[in-house]
Amino acid sequence: MLKKVFGSAVFGVEATTITVEVNVDSGIGYHLVGLPDNAIKESNYRIAAALQNNGYKIPGKKITINMAPADLRKEGSAYDLTLAIGILAASKQIQAETLGKYLIMGELSLDGSLQPIKGALPIAVKAREENYKGFILPSQNAKEAAIVDGLEVYGVDNIKQVINFFDKGEPLEQTIINTREEFYKNLEFPEFDFSDVKGQEGIKRCMEIAAAGGHNIILIGPPGAGKTMLAKRLPSILPPMTLYEALETTKIHSVVGRVKDTGLMAQRPFRSPHHTISDVALVGGGAFPQPGEISLSHNGVLFLDELPEFKRGVLEVLRQPLEDREVTISRAKFTVTYPSSFMLVASMNPSPGGYFNDPNAPVTSSPAEMQRYLSKISGPLLDRIDIHIEVTPVPFEKLSEDRKGETSVDIRKRVTKARAIQTNRFKESDVVHYNAQMNTKQIRNYCLLDDASKQLLKTAMERLNLSARAYDRILKVSRTIADLEGVEAVNGTHISEAIQYRSLDREGWLG
């Protein structure tokens, strides 16, 4: 007898419905076809034990299972429940008249209990698109899938519950979530706050500008100056995520199985990979494509500590995603695109020893060593970083002060106000939402300069030998500074401040 059960495969951040056809015939054998990987091929051992421990069995007949479309590679252990229910229905051990209305996924333990799966959210989105009545999956993933309205989501703990649902009509408990209510409830404040940072007023100002316009920033300074401390506090001043951004971010984290019990992610992601990371781990890919760190930090912050310690090849792969805000992984058999609109925050010591032009430094480096150290970061990559700022150590007087600095809440209010101006400015555009995303045409429209400002910028360009891209960056940062002040026109003061934030472009920075 032939039965069809429906599961799903996640490819990139989108899901594809898989039809599992189970045919039980006279003879002996177990044949699983349709490009399954080793985890799926091993499923018959898990299924046999799970059924045995719940009073059922794999029939001693010829079982042929096809996973269609047969030319698409299937991976992972999430098809265990789909295959098990298909075998029971095809061998007439259970009645399953309504089987075709549901999408079923789950990994089985030997006692029949269910383990969580990856990609529950994209699968639920696809199930609703294709008008399935419900989605049956492990209870650990139920909240994540229930974000999608218009679909009945049933979280189950054991295969016995699914068998009784189809065979005896015993109801399953539906997971219902009010997405908006859940989202706003989870908007608690991050643990790190700018009020913990003593001194560093100029750097805090830089961070505020970077957050307000979504600009990439690099912090340069000796060990202990507070670079990492400042970077970790950046998400606390970014505007809260919109519901759309939260859904988009949760979808990516769902694919790699990193969504917590809360369902929808309300906090902006902060990713800080170690400098030994490979280029595939950073941008994504692999035999079965997975999102990399740049996609996991989508709508959030990617922090690269000790930038020159990263392999040069790894840093070079960042160039295209920084411009396009998405990354396309192309291989012989597949092409997949992941979104990667993130804020890059990098930090570095100015020399291998960590101290720069300091006669009292415990470790000094020769000019040749410094040149070699800094040459690991290419000019084109630095061009894509809007703000370069030097971080100096905080003097003892500032460290020992009892006075608390400005809180993240106060800074965030100003940032959110500036972002609101930008949202209104770019409301006609689908791809541009804040100043850092502006293209050349928009820069010409929204960063109009008077003659004095043009002359100031011309002089700076000639003296500092800046590239055309650096020119655009200065204009974008100037526009953000003007937005923070709430003024319409970019003036000379804004230009002057933006030029200060191009430290690494200055000739003679090494001497």
DONUSE-23485 format. One record per residue (C-alpha): chain; residue in one letter; z, y, x. Coordinates in steps of 0.5 Angstrom, whole numbers, always signed. Each point is the difference from the previous one (the first is absolute). Layout:
# residues N
SITE ch aa    zz    yy    xx
SITE  A  a     Z     Y     X
...
This chain:
# residues 511
SITE ch aa    zz    yy    xx
SITE  A  m    +0    +0    +0
SITE  A  l    -2    +7    +3
SITE  A  k    +5    +6    -1
SITE  A  k    -1    +7    +3
SITE  A  v    +6    +4    +2
SITE  A  f    +0    +7    +3
SITE  A  g    +3    +3    +6
SITE  A  s    -2    +6    +5
SITE  A  a    -2    +1    +7
SITE  A  v    +2    +7    +3
SITE  A  f    -6    +3    +5
SITE  A  g    +2    +7    +3
SITE  A  v    +4    +3    -6
SITE  A  e    -4    -3    -5
SITE  A  a    +1    -6    -4
SITE  A  t    -6    -5    -2
SITE  A  t    +2    -5    -5
SITE  A  i    -1    -8    +2
SITE  A  t    -2    -5    -5
SITE  A  v    +4    -7    +2
SITE  A  e    -4    -5    -4
SITE  A  v    +4    -7    +0
SITE  A  n    -4    -6    -1
SITE  A  v    +4    -7    -1
SITE  A  d    -5    -6    +0
SITE  A  s    +1    -8    +1
SITE  A  g    +1    -2    +7
SITE  A  i    +4    +2    +6
SITE  A  g    +0    +7    +4
SITE  A  y    +2    +7    +0
SITE  A  h    -5    +5    +2
SITE  A  l    +1    +7    +1
SITE  A  v    -6    +5    +1
SITE  A  g    -2    +7    +0
SITE  A  l    +2    +2    +7
SITE  A  p    +7    -1    +0
SITE  A  d    +4    +2    +6
SITE  A  n    +6    -5    +3
SITE  A  a    +5    +3    -4
SITE  A  i    -4    -2    -7
SITE  A  k    -2    -7    +3
SITE  A  e    +7    -2    +1
SITE  A  s    +2    +2    -7
SITE  A  n    -1    -7    -3
SITE  A  y    +7    -2    +4
SITE  A  r    +4    +6    -3
SITE  A  i    -3    -1    -7
SITE  A  a    +1    -8    +0
SITE  A  a    +8    +1    +2
SITE  A  a    +1    +6    -5
SITE  A  l    -3    -4    -6
SITE  A  q    +3    -7    +2
SITE  A  n    +7    +4    +0
SITE  A  n    -1    +3    -7
SITE  A  g    -2    -6    -3
SITE  A  y    -8    +0    +1
SITE  A  k    -5    -3    +5
SITE  A  i    -7    +1    +3
SITE  A  p    -4    -5    -4
SITE  A  g    -3    -6    +5
SITE  A  k    -7    +2    -2
SITE  A  k    -6    +3    +3
SITE  A  i    +2    +8    +0
SITE  A  t    -5    +5    +2
SITE  A  i    +2    +7    +0
SITE  A  n    -5    +6    +1
SITE  A  m    +2    +7    +2
SITE  A  a    -5    +4    -3
SITE  A  p    -4    +5    +3
SITE  A  a    -1    -6    +5
SITE  A  d    -3    +4    +5
SITE  A  l    +7    +5    +1
SITE  A  r    +5    -2    +5
SITE  A  k    +7    -1    -4
SITE  A  e    +6    +0    +4
SITE  A  g    +8    +0    -1
SITE  A  s    +5    -5    -4
SITE  A  a    +0    +4    -6
SITE  A  y    -5    -4    -4
SITE  A  d    +5    -6    +0
SITE  A  l    +2    +1    -7
SITE  A  t    -7    +2    -2
SITE  A  l    -2    -7    +2
SITE  A  a    +6    -4    -2
SITE  A  i    -1    +3    -7
SITE  A  g    -7    -2    +0
SITE  A  i    +1    -7    +2
SITE  A  l    +5    -1    -5
SITE  A  a    -5    +3    -6
SITE  A  a    -6    -4    +3
SITE  A  s    +4    -7    +0
SITE  A  k    +3    +1    -7
SITE  A  q    +7    +0    +2
SITE  A  i    +1    +7    -4
SITE  A  q    -4    +4    -5
SITE  A  a    -2    +6    +2
SITE  A  e    -5    +3    -5
SITE  A  t    +2    +8    +2
SITE  A  l    -1    -2    +7
SITE  A  g    -6    +5    +1
SITE  A  k    +3    +6    -3
SITE  A  y    +5    +0    +6
SITE  A  l    -1    +2    +8
SITE  A  i    +5    -5    +4
SITE  A  m    +2    +1    +7
SITE  A  g    +6    -3    +4
SITE  A  e    +3    -4    +6
SITE  A  l    +3    -6    -2
SITE  A  s    +7    -3    +4
SITE  A  l    +1    -7    +0
SITE  A  d    +5    +0    -6
SITE  A  g    -5    +4    -4
SITE  A  s    +3    +7    +1
SITE  A  l    -5    +6    +2
SITE  A  q    +0    +4    +6
SITE  A  p    -3    +7    +0
SITE  A  i    -7    +2    +1
SITE  A  k    -4    +5    +3
SITE  A  g    -5    +5    -4
SITE  A  a    +3    +0    -7
SITE  A  l    -1    +7    -1
SITE  A  p    -8    +0    +1
SITE  A  i    +0    -7    -3
SITE  A  a    +3    +3    -7
SITE  A  v    -5    +6    +0
SITE  A  k    -6    -5    +1
SITE  A  a    +3    -4    -6
SITE  A  r    +1    +6    -5
SITE  A  e    -7    +2    +2
SITE  A  e    -3    -7    -2
SITE  A  n    +4    +0    -6
SITE  A  y    +5    -6    +1
SITE  A  k    +6    +0    -5
SITE  A  g    +5    -1    +6
SITE  A  f    +2    -2    +7
SITE  A  i    +5    -5    +2
SITE  A  l    +3    +0    +7
SITE  A  p    +6    -1    +4
SITE  A  s    +6    +5    -3
SITE  A  q    +1    +3    +7
SITE  A  n    -7    +3    -1
SITE  A  a    +1    +2    -8
SITE  A  k    +2    +7    +1
SITE  A  e    -6    +2    +5
SITE  A  a    -5    -3    -5
SITE  A  a    +3    +3    -6
SITE  A  i    -2    +7    +2
SITE  A  v    -6    -2    -3
SITE  A  d    +0    +2    -7
SITE  A  g    -4    -4    -6
SITE  A  l    +1    -6    +3
SITE  A  e    +6    -5    -1
SITE  A  v    +3    -2    +6
SITE  A  y    +5    -6    +0
SITE  A  g    +4    -2    +6
SITE  A  v    +2    -7    +1
SITE  A  d    +5    -3    +5
SITE  A  n    -2    -8    -1
SITE  A  i    -6    -4    -2
SITE  A  k    +3    -3    -6
SITE  A  q    +0    +7    -3
SITE  A  v    -7    +0    +0
SITE  A  i    -1    -7    -2
SITE  A  n    +4    +1    -6
SITE  A  f    -3    +7    -2
SITE  A  f    -7    -3    +0
SITE  A  d    +2    -7    -3
SITE  A  k    +6    +1    -5
SITE  A  g    -1    +7    -1
SITE  A  e    +7    +2    +3
SITE  A  p    -1    +8    +1
SITE  A  l    +1    +3    +7
SITE  A  e    +3    +7    +1
SITE  A  q    -4    +6    +1
SITE  A  t    +1    +5    +5
SITE  A  i    -1    +7    -3
SITE  A  i    +1    +6    +5
SITE  A  n    -1    +7    -2
SITE  A  t    -4    +2    +6
SITE  A  r    +1    +8    +0
SITE  A  e    +8    -1    -2
SITE  A  e    +0    -5    +6
SITE  A  f    -4    +4    +5
SITE  A  y    +5    +6    -2
SITE  A  k    +6    -4    +1
SITE  A  n    -2    -2    +7
SITE  A  l    -1    +7    +3
SITE  A  e    +7    +0    +3
SITE  A  f    +0    +4    +7
SITE  A  p    -1    -3    +7
SITE  A  e    +6    -1    +4
SITE  A  f    -3    +4    +6
SITE  A  d    +1    +8    -1
SITE  A  f    -2    +6    +4
SITE  A  s    +7    +3    -1
SITE  A  d    +2    -5    +6
SITE  A  v    -5    +3    +5
SITE  A  k    +4    +5    +4
SITE  A  g    -4    +6    +3
SITE  A  q    -8    -1    +0
SITE  A  e    -1    +5    -5
SITE  A  g    -7    +1    +3
SITE  A  i    -2    -7    -1
SITE  A  k    +3    -1    -7
SITE  A  r    -5    +6    -2
SITE  A  c    -6    -4    +3
SITE  A  m    +3    -6    -4
SITE  A  e    +0    +4    -6
SITE  A  i    -7    +2    +1
SITE  A  a    -3    -7    +2
SITE  A  a    +3    -2    -7
SITE  A  a    -2    +5    -4
SITE  A  g    -8    -1    +2
SITE  A  g    +1    -7    +2
SITE  A  h    -2    +1    +7
SITE  A  n    +0    -5    +6
SITE  A  i    +5    +2    +5
SITE  A  i    +2    -1    +7
SITE  A  l    +7    +1    +3
SITE  A  i    +0    +1    +8
SITE  A  g    +7    +0    +4
SITE  A  p    +5    -4    +4
SITE  A  p    +4    -5    -2
SITE  A  g    +6    +1    -4
SITE  A  a    -3    +7    -3
SITE  A  g    +0    -3    -7
SITE  A  k    -7    -2    -1
SITE  A  t    +1    -6    -4
SITE  A  m    +6    +3    -4
SITE  A  l    -5    +5    -2
SITE  A  a    -5    -5    -2
SITE  A  k    +4    -4    -4
SITE  A  r    +2    +5    -4
SITE  A  l    -7    +3    -2
SITE  A  p    -1    -5    -6
SITE  A  s    +7    +4    -3
SITE  A  i    -4    +6    -1
SITE  A  l    -7    -2    -2
SITE  A  p    -1    +1    -8
SITE  A  p    +2    -6    -4
SITE  A  m    -6    -5    -1
SITE  A  t    -4    +1    -7
SITE  A  l    +0    -6    -4
SITE  A  y    -7    -2    +2
SITE  A  e    +2    +1    +7
SITE  A  a    +5    -5    -1
SITE  A  l    -4    -5    -4
SITE  A  e    -5    +0    +6
SITE  A  t    +5    -1    +5
SITE  A  t    +4    -5    -3
SITE  A  k    -7    -4    -1
SITE  A  i    -1    +0    +8
SITE  A  h    +7    -2    +1
SITE  A  s    -1    -6    -5
SITE  A  v    -6    -3    +3
SITE  A  v    +5    -1    +6
SITE  A  g    +6    -2    -4
SITE  A  r    +4    +6    +2
SITE  A  v    +2    +2    -7
SITE  A  k    +7    +0    -2
SITE  A  d    +4    -2    -6
SITE  A  t    -1    +7    -3
SITE  A  g    -7    -1    -1
SITE  A  l    -4    +7    +1
SITE  A  m    +2    +4    +6
SITE  A  a    +2    +7    -1
SITE  A  q    +2    +1    +8
SITE  A  r    -6    +2    +5
SITE  A  p    -1    -5    +5
SITE  A  f    +2    +1    +7
SITE  A  r    -3    -4    +5
SITE  A  s    +2    -1    +7
SITE  A  p    -4    -5    +4
SITE  A  h    +2    -2    +7
SITE  A  h    -4    +2    +6
SITE  A  t    -2    -7    +1
SITE  A  i    -4    -1    -6
SITE  A  s    -7    -2    +0
SITE  A  d    -6    +4    -3
SITE  A  v    -1    -6    -6
SITE  A  a    +7    +1    -2
SITE  A  l    +0    +8    +0
SITE  A  v    -7    +0    -4
SITE  A  g    +0    -6    -4
SITE  A  g    -5    -6    +0
SITE  A  g    +1    -7    +3
SITE  A  a    -3    -7    -3
SITE  A  f    +3    +1    -7
SITE  A  p    +0    +8    +0
SITE  A  q    +7    +3    -1
SITE  A  p    +1    +8    +0
SITE  A  g    +3    +3    +7
SITE  A  e    +5    +5    +2
SITE  A  i    -4    +6    -2
SITE  A  s    -1    -3    -7
SITE  A  l    +7    -2    -1
SITE  A  s    +2    +7    +2
SITE  A  h    -6    +3    -6
SITE  A  n    +3    +6    -3
SITE  A  g    +6    +0    +5
SITE  A  v    +1    +1    +7
SITE  A  l    -2    -4    +6
SITE  A  f    +4    +1    +6
SITE  A  l    -2    -2    +7
SITE  A  d    +6    +1    +5
SITE  A  e    -2    +1    +7
SITE  A  l    -8    +1    -1
SITE  A  p    -2    -1    +7
SITE  A  e    +3    -7    +0
SITE  A  f    -5    -3    -5
SITE  A  k    -6    -3    +3
SITE  A  r    -6    +5    +0
SITE  A  g    -4    -5    -4
SITE  A  v    +5    +0    -6
SITE  A  l    +0    +8    +0
SITE  A  e    -7    +0    +0
SITE  A  v    -1    -4    -7
SITE  A  l    +5    +6    -3
SITE  A  r    -6    +5    +1
SITE  A  q    -4    -2    -6
SITE  A  p    +5    -2    -5
SITE  A  l    +3    +7    +1
SITE  A  e    -6    +4    -2
SITE  A  d    -2    -5    -5
SITE  A  r    +7    -2    -3
SITE  A  e    -3    -7    -1
SITE  A  v    -1    -5    +4
SITE  A  t    -6    -5    -1
SITE  A  i    +1    -7    +4
SITE  A  s    -7    -3    +1
SITE  A  r    -1    -8    +2
SITE  A  a    -6    -5    +0
SITE  A  k    +3    -3    -7
SITE  A  f    +3    +6    -3
SITE  A  t    +1    +8    -1
SITE  A  v    +7    +3    -3
SITE  A  t    +2    +7    +0
SITE  A  y    +7    +2    +0
SITE  A  p    +3    +7    -2
SITE  A  s    +3    +3    +6
SITE  A  s    +2    +8    -2
SITE  A  f    +6    +0    +4
SITE  A  m    +4    +6    +4
SITE  A  l    +0    -2    +8
SITE  A  v    +6    +2    +4
SITE  A  a    +0    -1    +7
SITE  A  s    +5    +1    +6
SITE  A  m    -1    +0    +7
SITE  A  n    +4    +1    +7
SITE  A  p    -4    +6    +4
SITE  A  s    +0    -5    +6
SITE  A  p    +1    -7    +1
SITE  A  g    +7    +1    +3
SITE  A  g    +1    +4    -7
SITE  A  y    +2    +7    +4
SITE  A  f    -5    +6    +1
SITE  A  n    +0    +5    +5
SITE  A  d    +8    -1    +0
SITE  A  p    +2    +1    +8
SITE  A  n    +7    -3    -2
SITE  A  a    -3    -6    -4
SITE  A  p    +2    -7    +2
SITE  A  v    -7    -3    +0
SITE  A  t    -6    +4    +2
SITE  A  s    -7    -2    +0
SITE  A  s    -6    +3    +4
SITE  A  p    -6    +4    -3
SITE  A  a    -4    -7    +1
SITE  A  e    +5    -4    -4
SITE  A  m    +0    +5    -5
SITE  A  q    -7    +1    -1
SITE  A  r    -1    -8    +0
SITE  A  y    +6    +0    -5
SITE  A  l    -3    +5    -5
SITE  A  s    -7    -2    +1
SITE  A  k    +1    -6    -4
SITE  A  i    +0    +4    -6
SITE  A  s    -7    +2    -1
SITE  A  g    -3    +7    -2
SITE  A  p    -3    -2    -7
SITE  A  l    +7    -3    -2
SITE  A  l    +4    +7    +2
SITE  A  d    -6    +4    -4
SITE  A  r    +2    -4    -6
SITE  A  i    +7    +2    +0
SITE  A  d    +1    +7    -3
SITE  A  i    +7    +2    +3
SITE  A  h    +2    -1    +7
SITE  A  i    +7    +2    +2
SITE  A  e    +5    +0    +6
SITE  A  v    +7    -2    -2
SITE  A  t    +5    +2    +5
SITE  A  p    +7    -3    +1
SITE  A  v    +6    +3    -5
SITE  A  p    +5    +4    +4
SITE  A  f    +7    -2    +0
SITE  A  e    +2    +6    -4
SITE  A  k    -4    -2    -6
SITE  A  l    +2    -7    +0
SITE  A  s    +7    +2    +0
SITE  A  e    -1    +4    -6
SITE  A  d    +4    -2    -6
SITE  A  r    -5    +4    -5
SITE  A  k    -5    -4    -3
SITE  A  g    -8    +1    +0
SITE  A  e    -4    +1    -6
SITE  A  t    +0    -6    -5
SITE  A  s    -7    -4    -1
SITE  A  v    +1    +1    -7
SITE  A  d    -1    +8    +1
SITE  A  i    -6    -1    +5
SITE  A  r    -3    -5    -5
SITE  A  k    +0    +5    -6
SITE  A  r    -4    +5    +5
SITE  A  v    -5    -6    +2
SITE  A  t    -1    -2    -8
SITE  A  k    -1    +7    -2
SITE  A  a    -6    +1    +6
SITE  A  r    -3    -7    -2
SITE  A  a    +0    +2    -8
SITE  A  i    -4    +6    +3
SITE  A  q    -5    -5    +3
SITE  A  t    +0    -4    -5
SITE  A  n    -3    +5    -5
SITE  A  r    -5    +3    +5
SITE  A  f    -3    -7    +1
SITE  A  k    +1    -2    -7
SITE  A  e    -8    -1    -1
SITE  A  s    +0    -5    +6
SITE  A  d    +1    -8    +0
SITE  A  v    +1    -1    +7
SITE  A  v    +4    +7    +3
SITE  A  h    +7    +1    -3
SITE  A  y    +3    +4    +6
SITE  A  n    -2    +5    +6
SITE  A  a    -1    -6    +5
SITE  A  q    -5    -3    -4
SITE  A  m    -5    +6    +0
SITE  A  n    -7    -1    +2
SITE  A  t    -4    +5    +4
SITE  A  k    -3    +3    -7
SITE  A  q    +7    +1    -3
SITE  A  i    +3    +3    +7
SITE  A  r    -5    +5    -1
SITE  A  n    +1    +2    -7
SITE  A  y    +8    +0    +0
SITE  A  c    +1    +3    +7
SITE  A  l    -3    +6    +0
SITE  A  l    +2    +5    +6
SITE  A  d    +0    +7    +1
SITE  A  d    -4    +3    +6
SITE  A  a    +7    +1    +4
SITE  A  s    +2    -7    -1
SITE  A  k    -7    -3    +2
SITE  A  q    +0    +4    +7
SITE  A  l    +7    -3    +1
SITE  A  l    -2    -7    -1
SITE  A  k    -7    +1    +4
SITE  A  t    +5    +2    +6
SITE  A  a    +4    -6    -1
SITE  A  m    -6    -4    +0
SITE  A  e    -3    +2    +6
SITE  A  r    +7    +1    +4
SITE  A  l    +2    -7    -2
SITE  A  n    -7    -3    +0
SITE  A  l    +1    -3    -7
SITE  A  s    -5    -5    -3
SITE  A  a    -3    +1    -7
SITE  A  r    +5    -5    -3
SITE  A  a    +6    +4    +3
SITE  A  y    -3    +6    -3
SITE  A  d    +0    -3    -7
SITE  A  r    +7    -3    +1
SITE  A  i    +3    +7    +1
SITE  A  l    -4    +3    -6
SITE  A  k    +3    -6    -4
SITE  A  v    +7    +1    +3
SITE  A  s    +0    +8    -2
SITE  A  r    -2    -2    -7
SITE  A  t    +6    -4    -1
SITE  A  i    +5    +5    +4
SITE  A  a    -3    +5    -5
SITE  A  d    +1    -4    -6
SITE  A  l    +7    -1    +2
SITE  A  e    +1    +7    +0
SITE  A  g    -4    +0    -7
SITE  A  v    -5    +5    +2
SITE  A  e    -7    +0    -2
SITE  A  a    -4    +2    +7
SITE  A  v    +1    -3    +7
SITE  A  n    +2    +6    +5
SITE  A  g    +1    +1    +7
SITE  A  t    +7    -2    +0
SITE  A  h    -2    -7    -3
SITE  A  i    -5    -1    +5
SITE  A  s    +5    +2    +6
SITE  A  e    +5    -5    -2
SITE  A  a    -5    -6    -1
SITE  A  i    -3    +2    +7
SITE  A  q    +7    -1    +3
SITE  A  y    +0    -7    -3
SITE  A  r    -6    -3    +5
SITE  A  s    +4    -1    +6
SITE  A  l    -4    -6    +3
SITE  A  d    -6    +5    -1
SITE  A  r    +2    +5    +5
SITE  A  e    -3    +0    +7
SITE  A  g    +5    -1    +6
SITE  A  w    +5    -4    -5
SITE  A  l    +1    -4    +6
SITE  A  g    +1    +5    +5
